Amino acid sequence: MTQGKTGAFFAALLVLIGLGIAVGGNNEPSSTTEKAPAANPALSVRVIQPSIRDIPIMLTANGSIAAWQEAIIGSEISELRLTAVNVQIGDTVKKGQVLAVFSDESVLADVAQSRAVLAEAEANLADARLNAERAKKVSASGALSIQQVNQYLTGEKTASAKVQLAKAQLDSQLLRLKYTRVLATDDGVISSRSATLGAVTAKGQELFRMIRQNRLEWRGEVTAAEMAQLKPGIAVTVDIPNVGSINGSLRSLAPTLDVQSRNGLVYVDLPGAALAGMRAGMFGQGKFALGSRPGLTVPQDALSLREGFSYVFRLAGQTGDRAKVNQVKVQLGRRIDDNLEVISGLNQEDRLVAAGASFLADGDTVRVVPQ
């Protein structure tokens, strides 16, 4: 009986010793210090800083290409039939080139008649002049009265006037003969043709239109405030969609503004525009170079467009090659090549993610790649 109690006592003691060891083990310090696992970087990035650059100041406007001057070539003679039309739309012509010809048979007949009238008038003048000279010689002898002498002198003047009239009529007919040939008034390109072979035209009727010297210009529309920034001689680049661009210079500004839109026209010379494939009526955008001004710029690749706003990611701190980034909203301005001006939101000392901003979120951890 005593031995059984003794065995139970030792068994209970062993259990208590075991529990004490277990509790004591929980109170002892751990042999190794546990560390929080590092956050996985969202992206490996390069770091850049905003730079100060001279950015061109550009003013843009829309407008159309037009002929510098368009000459209207019309008929200067009436009631004659067109017997030849020598040019078509798009033909390049030289000053004095024959564009069309009218029938000249009736005009030649009128010229011959005028020559005959002039010859008759000249013969009458010679006779009247001879009679006047004789009357002057015998007037002193009294053979002729003063009234008769005056008649001979008046006859000479009348005959001389008839000669002048006949000459004028002949010149008029010769001018009509000249007008039977329609000539180009300047070098240029035919832009319109209404002349029809066999048609009988009226005096002053339009036959052709010509772009003088094949010279084109761009006419842009600007506001009153924009016009105040412009002056003749400014360099302009005109871009025509799907055609190309061409450089020109501002020639003049309209002296008045449109009373409805309050906008005004500016006229830009475009040397060689026709050779570059430009045509009158094409629509394009003009860019006026107004100088330059320094500005803080970042590459376009560093920007992220979200919900209509532009953002960059700025490094908030760096430990080793790990850094957190903050999303920063920026206001953009002018563009130069692949860089954009930042008007507000950044300083030149800020360190930014160079590319891949669209894959990041505010507060992400990134791995910084050495330059």
C-alpha positions as CSV (number, residue, x, y, z in Angstrom):
1,M,0.0,0.0,0.0
2,T,2.8,2.3,1.0
3,Q,4.8,1.4,-2.2
4,G,1.8,2.3,-4.4
5,K,1.5,5.8,-2.9
6,T,5.2,6.3,-3.2
7,G,5.0,5.4,-7.0
8,A,2.1,7.8,-7.6
9,F,4.0,10.6,-5.8
10,F,7.1,10.2,-8.0
11,A,4.9,10.1,-11.1
12,A,3.2,13.4,-10.2
13,L,6.6,14.9,-9.4
14,L,7.9,14.0,-12.8
15,V,4.9,15.6,-14.5
16,L,5.4,18.8,-12.6
17,I,9.1,18.9,-13.5
18,G,8.2,18.4,-17.1
19,L,5.7,21.3,-17.1
20,G,8.2,23.6,-15.4
21,I,10.8,22.8,-18.1
22,A,8.2,23.6,-20.8
23,V,7.2,26.9,-19.2
24,G,10.8,27.9,-18.7
25,G,11.5,27.2,-22.3
26,N,8.8,29.7,-23.4
27,N,10.4,32.4,-21.2
28,E,13.9,32.1,-22.6
29,P,14.9,34.6,-25.4
30,S,15.1,33.3,-29.0
31,S,18.6,32.5,-30.3
32,T,17.8,34.3,-33.7
33,T,16.1,37.7,-34.3
34,E,13.2,37.5,-36.8
35,K,13.2,40.2,-39.5
36,A,10.1,41.5,-41.5
37,P,10.2,40.3,-45.1
38,A,11.2,43.2,-47.6
39,A,8.5,44.3,-50.0
40,N,8.9,43.0,-53.5
41,P,9.7,45.8,-56.0
42,A,6.9,46.5,-58.5
43,L,9.3,47.5,-61.2
44,S,13.0,48.1,-62.0
45,V,13.4,51.7,-63.0
46,R,16.0,54.3,-64.0
47,V,15.9,57.7,-62.3
48,I,16.0,61.1,-64.0
49,Q,15.7,64.7,-62.9
50,P,13.8,67.5,-64.7
51,S,16.1,69.7,-66.8
52,I,16.0,73.4,-67.8
53,R,15.8,73.8,-71.6
54,D,15.1,76.7,-74.0
55,I,11.7,76.0,-75.4
56,P,10.5,77.7,-78.6
57,I,7.5,79.9,-78.2
58,M,5.0,78.9,-80.9
59,L,1.7,80.5,-81.9
60,T,-0.6,78.2,-84.0
61,A,-3.4,79.2,-86.3
62,N,-5.5,77.5,-89.0
63,G,-6.0,78.6,-92.5
64,S,-6.0,77.8,-96.2
65,I,-3.5,78.0,-99.1
66,A,-4.6,80.5,-101.8
67,A,-3.2,82.0,-104.9
68,W,-1.0,85.1,-104.2
69,Q,-2.8,86.9,-107.0
70,E,-5.2,85.4,-109.6
71,A,-5.4,87.3,-112.9
72,I,-8.6,87.2,-115.0
73,I,-8.0,87.2,-118.7
74,G,-11.1,88.2,-120.7
75,S,-12.2,89.1,-124.2
76,E,-11.4,92.6,-125.2
77,I,-13.4,92.3,-128.4
78,S,-17.0,91.4,-129.1
79,E,-19.0,89.6,-131.8
80,L,-16.1,87.4,-133.0
81,R,-15.9,83.7,-133.0
82,L,-13.2,81.7,-131.1
83,T,-11.2,79.7,-133.6
84,A,-8.5,78.4,-131.3
85,V,-8.0,77.6,-127.6
86,N,-4.4,76.8,-127.0
87,V,-4.2,76.1,-123.2
88,Q,-5.9,73.9,-120.7
89,I,-6.3,74.1,-116.9
90,G,-3.0,73.4,-115.2
91,D,-0.8,74.6,-118.1
92,T,2.2,76.7,-117.3
93,V,2.3,79.8,-119.5
94,K,4.7,82.7,-120.2
95,K,3.9,86.3,-120.5
96,G,2.8,87.2,-124.0
97,Q,2.0,83.6,-124.9
98,V,-1.1,83.2,-127.2
99,L,-3.9,81.5,-125.2
100,A,-6.7,81.8,-127.7
101,V,-7.5,83.2,-131.1
102,F,-10.6,84.9,-132.5
103,S,-11.7,85.0,-136.2
104,D,-10.1,88.1,-137.8
105,E,-11.7,88.2,-141.3
106,S,-14.1,91.0,-140.5
107,V,-11.5,92.9,-138.6
108,L,-9.0,92.7,-141.5
109,A,-11.8,94.1,-143.8
110,D,-12.4,97.0,-141.4
111,V,-8.6,97.6,-141.3
112,A,-8.4,97.8,-145.1
113,Q,-11.4,100.1,-145.2
114,S,-9.8,102.4,-142.6
115,R,-6.6,102.5,-144.6
116,A,-8.5,103.6,-147.7
117,V,-10.3,106.3,-145.8
118,L,-7.0,107.5,-144.5
119,A,-5.5,107.6,-148.0
120,E,-8.5,109.6,-149.3
121,A,-8.2,112.0,-146.4
122,E,-4.5,112.5,-146.9
123,A,-5.1,113.3,-150.7
124,N,-7.8,115.8,-149.8
125,L,-5.4,117.4,-147.3
126,A,-2.7,117.7,-149.9
127,D,-5.1,119.5,-152.3
128,A,-6.5,121.8,-149.6
129,R,-3.0,122.7,-148.5
130,L,-2.0,123.6,-152.1
131,N,-5.1,125.8,-152.5
132,A,-4.4,127.5,-149.2
133,E,-0.8,128.3,-150.2
134,R,-2.0,129.8,-153.5
135,A,-4.6,131.9,-151.8
136,K,-2.0,133.3,-149.5
137,K,0.2,134.3,-152.4
138,V,-2.5,136.2,-154.3
139,S,-4.2,137.7,-151.3
140,A,-2.0,140.7,-151.4
141,S,-2.8,141.5,-155.0
142,G,-6.5,141.7,-154.3
143,A,-7.5,138.9,-156.8
144,L,-9.2,137.1,-154.0
145,S,-11.3,138.6,-151.2
146,I,-10.4,138.0,-147.6
147,Q,-13.5,135.8,-147.3
148,Q,-12.3,133.5,-150.1
149,V,-8.8,133.3,-148.7
150,N,-10.2,132.3,-145.3
151,Q,-12.3,129.6,-146.9
152,Y,-9.2,128.0,-148.4
153,L,-7.4,128.2,-145.1
154,T,-10.3,126.7,-143.3
155,G,-10.5,124.0,-145.9
156,E,-6.9,123.1,-145.2
157,K,-7.6,122.7,-141.5
158,T,-10.7,120.7,-142.1
159,A,-8.8,118.3,-144.4
160,S,-6.1,118.0,-141.7
161,A,-8.7,117.1,-139.1
162,K,-10.2,114.5,-141.3
163,V,-6.7,112.9,-141.7
164,Q,-6.4,112.7,-137.9
165,L,-9.8,111.2,-137.7
166,A,-9.0,108.6,-140.3
167,K,-5.7,107.7,-138.5
168,A,-7.6,107.3,-135.2
169,Q,-10.1,105.0,-136.9
170,L,-7.3,102.9,-138.4
171,D,-5.6,102.7,-135.0
172,S,-8.8,101.5,-133.5
173,Q,-9.2,98.8,-136.1
174,L,-5.6,97.7,-135.7
175,L,-6.2,97.5,-132.0
176,R,-9.2,95.3,-132.6
177,L,-7.0,93.1,-134.8
178,K,-4.5,92.8,-132.0
179,Y,-7.3,91.8,-129.6
180,T,-8.1,88.8,-131.8
181,R,-5.2,87.1,-130.1
182,V,-5.7,86.6,-126.4
183,L,-2.3,86.8,-124.6
184,A,-1.1,85.9,-121.2
185,T,-0.6,89.0,-119.0
186,D,2.1,87.4,-116.9
187,D,4.0,84.1,-116.2
188,G,1.8,81.7,-114.3
189,V,-0.5,78.6,-114.3
190,I,-4.0,78.5,-115.8
191,S,-6.3,77.8,-112.9
192,S,-9.7,78.2,-114.8
193,R,-10.9,78.1,-118.4
194,S,-14.3,79.2,-119.7
195,A,-13.2,79.7,-123.3
196,T,-15.0,77.4,-125.7
197,L,-14.0,76.7,-129.2
198,G,-16.5,78.2,-131.7
199,A,-18.2,80.5,-129.0
200,V,-19.0,84.1,-129.8
201,T,-18.1,86.1,-126.7
202,A,-19.0,89.5,-125.4
203,K,-16.5,92.2,-124.6
204,G,-15.2,91.7,-121.1
205,Q,-16.3,88.1,-120.8
206,E,-13.9,86.0,-118.7
207,L,-12.0,83.4,-120.7
208,F,-9.2,82.2,-118.4
209,R,-7.9,82.6,-114.8
210,M,-4.3,82.4,-114.0
211,I,-2.3,82.1,-110.8
212,R,0.4,84.8,-111.3
213,Q,3.9,83.4,-111.3
214,N,2.5,80.2,-109.9
215,R,2.9,81.8,-106.5
216,L,0.9,80.6,-103.5
217,E,0.4,81.9,-100.0
218,W,-1.2,80.8,-96.7
219,R,-3.9,82.8,-95.2
220,G,-4.3,82.2,-91.5
221,E,-7.0,83.4,-89.1
222,V,-5.8,84.7,-85.7
223,T,-7.5,86.6,-82.8
224,A,-6.8,90.2,-82.0
225,A,-4.6,89.3,-79.1
226,E,-2.5,86.9,-81.2
227,M,-2.2,89.5,-84.0
228,A,-0.7,91.9,-81.5
229,Q,2.2,89.4,-81.1
230,L,2.9,89.1,-84.8
231,K,4.8,91.3,-87.2
232,P,6.1,90.9,-90.9
233,G,9.1,88.8,-91.3
234,I,8.4,86.2,-88.6
235,A,9.2,82.6,-89.7
236,V,6.2,80.3,-90.2
237,T,5.9,76.6,-90.8
238,V,2.7,75.5,-92.5
239,D,1.7,71.8,-92.1
240,I,-0.7,70.3,-94.6
241,P,-2.1,66.9,-93.5
242,N,-1.0,64.0,-95.7
243,V,1.0,66.4,-97.9
244,G,3.9,67.8,-95.9
245,S,5.1,71.0,-94.4
246,I,6.8,74.1,-95.9
247,N,8.6,77.0,-94.4
248,G,7.5,80.6,-95.2
249,S,7.5,84.1,-93.7
250,L,4.8,86.4,-92.6
251,R,4.3,89.1,-95.4
252,S,1.5,91.2,-94.0
253,L,-1.4,91.4,-91.5
254,A,-4.9,92.5,-92.4
255,P,-5.6,96.1,-91.4
256,T,-9.1,95.2,-90.1
257,L,-10.8,92.4,-88.2
258,D,-14.0,90.6,-89.1
259,V,-16.9,92.3,-87.4
260,Q,-18.6,88.9,-86.6
261,S,-15.7,86.7,-85.4
262,R,-13.3,89.5,-84.3
263,N,-10.5,87.6,-86.0
264,G,-8.1,88.8,-88.6
265,L,-6.2,87.4,-91.5
266,V,-2.4,87.1,-91.8
267,Y,-0.7,86.5,-95.2
268,V,2.3,84.1,-95.3
269,D,4.5,83.8,-98.4
270,L,5.3,80.2,-99.3
271,P,8.2,80.1,-101.8
272,G,8.2,76.9,-103.8
273,A,4.9,75.7,-102.4
274,A,3.6,74.6,-105.8
275,L,6.7,72.5,-106.5
276,A,6.2,70.9,-103.0
277,G,2.8,69.6,-104.0
278,M,0.7,72.4,-102.4
279,R,-2.4,73.5,-104.1
280,A,-4.7,76.4,-103.6
281,G,-7.6,75.5,-101.3
282,M,-5.7,73.1,-99.1
283,F,-6.3,73.5,-95.4
284,G,-3.4,73.5,-92.9
285,Q,-2.0,74.7,-89.6
286,G,0.6,77.4,-89.4
287,K,3.1,77.7,-86.5
288,F,4.7,81.1,-85.9
289,A,8.1,81.2,-84.3
290,L,8.1,83.9,-81.6
291,G,11.4,83.2,-80.0
292,S,12.2,81.0,-77.0
293,R,12.0,80.9,-73.2
294,P,13.6,78.5,-70.6
295,G,11.4,76.0,-68.9
296,L,11.5,72.9,-66.7
297,T,11.1,69.8,-68.9
298,V,10.7,66.0,-68.4
299,P,10.7,63.3,-71.1
300,Q,7.3,62.2,-72.4
301,D,8.1,58.6,-71.2
302,A,8.1,59.7,-67.6
303,L,4.5,60.9,-67.8
304,S,1.4,58.9,-67.1
305,L,-2.1,60.0,-68.3
306,R,-4.9,59.0,-65.9
307,E,-8.5,60.3,-65.9
308,G,-7.5,63.2,-68.1
309,F,-4.6,64.4,-65.9
310,S,-0.9,64.0,-66.2
311,Y,1.3,62.4,-63.4
312,V,4.9,61.5,-62.7
313,F,6.3,59.2,-60.0
314,R,8.8,60.9,-57.6
315,L,11.1,58.9,-55.4
316,A,10.2,59.6,-51.7
317,G,13.1,57.8,-50.2
318,Q,15.7,55.2,-51.0
319,T,17.4,52.4,-49.0
320,G,20.0,50.5,-50.9
321,D,18.5,49.8,-54.3
322,R,14.9,50.0,-53.1
323,A,12.8,53.1,-53.0
324,K,9.1,54.1,-52.6
325,V,7.5,56.4,-55.2
326,N,4.7,59.0,-54.8
327,Q,2.3,59.9,-57.6
328,V,2.6,63.6,-58.4
329,K,0.1,65.5,-60.5
330,V,1.7,68.0,-62.9
331,Q,0.6,70.8,-65.2
332,L,2.1,70.6,-68.7
333,G,3.0,73.5,-71.1
334,R,5.0,73.6,-74.3
335,R,6.6,70.7,-76.1
336,I,10.1,70.4,-77.5
337,D,10.9,67.2,-79.3
338,D,10.0,64.3,-77.0
339,N,10.1,66.5,-73.9
340,L,7.3,68.5,-72.2
341,E,7.4,71.6,-70.1
342,V,6.2,71.2,-66.5
343,I,4.5,74.4,-65.3
344,S,3.7,73.3,-61.8
345,G,4.1,70.3,-59.5
346,L,7.9,69.6,-59.7
347,N,11.3,71.1,-58.8
348,Q,14.5,70.6,-60.6
349,E,16.0,68.6,-57.7
350,D,13.2,66.0,-57.8
351,R,14.1,62.4,-58.7
352,L,11.6,60.8,-61.0
353,V,11.0,57.4,-62.6
354,A,12.3,57.7,-66.1
355,A,9.9,55.2,-67.8
356,G,7.1,52.8,-67.1
357,A,5.0,55.2,-65.0
358,S,1.8,53.7,-66.3
359,F,2.6,50.4,-64.5
360,L,3.1,52.0,-61.1
361,A,0.7,53.1,-58.3
362,D,1.1,55.6,-55.5
363,G,3.3,54.1,-52.7
364,D,4.8,51.3,-54.8
365,T,8.3,50.1,-54.1
366,V,10.7,50.0,-57.0
367,R,14.2,48.8,-57.6
368,V,16.5,51.5,-58.8
369,V,18.7,50.5,-61.7
370,P,22.2,52.2,-61.8
371,Q,22.6,54.7,-64.6
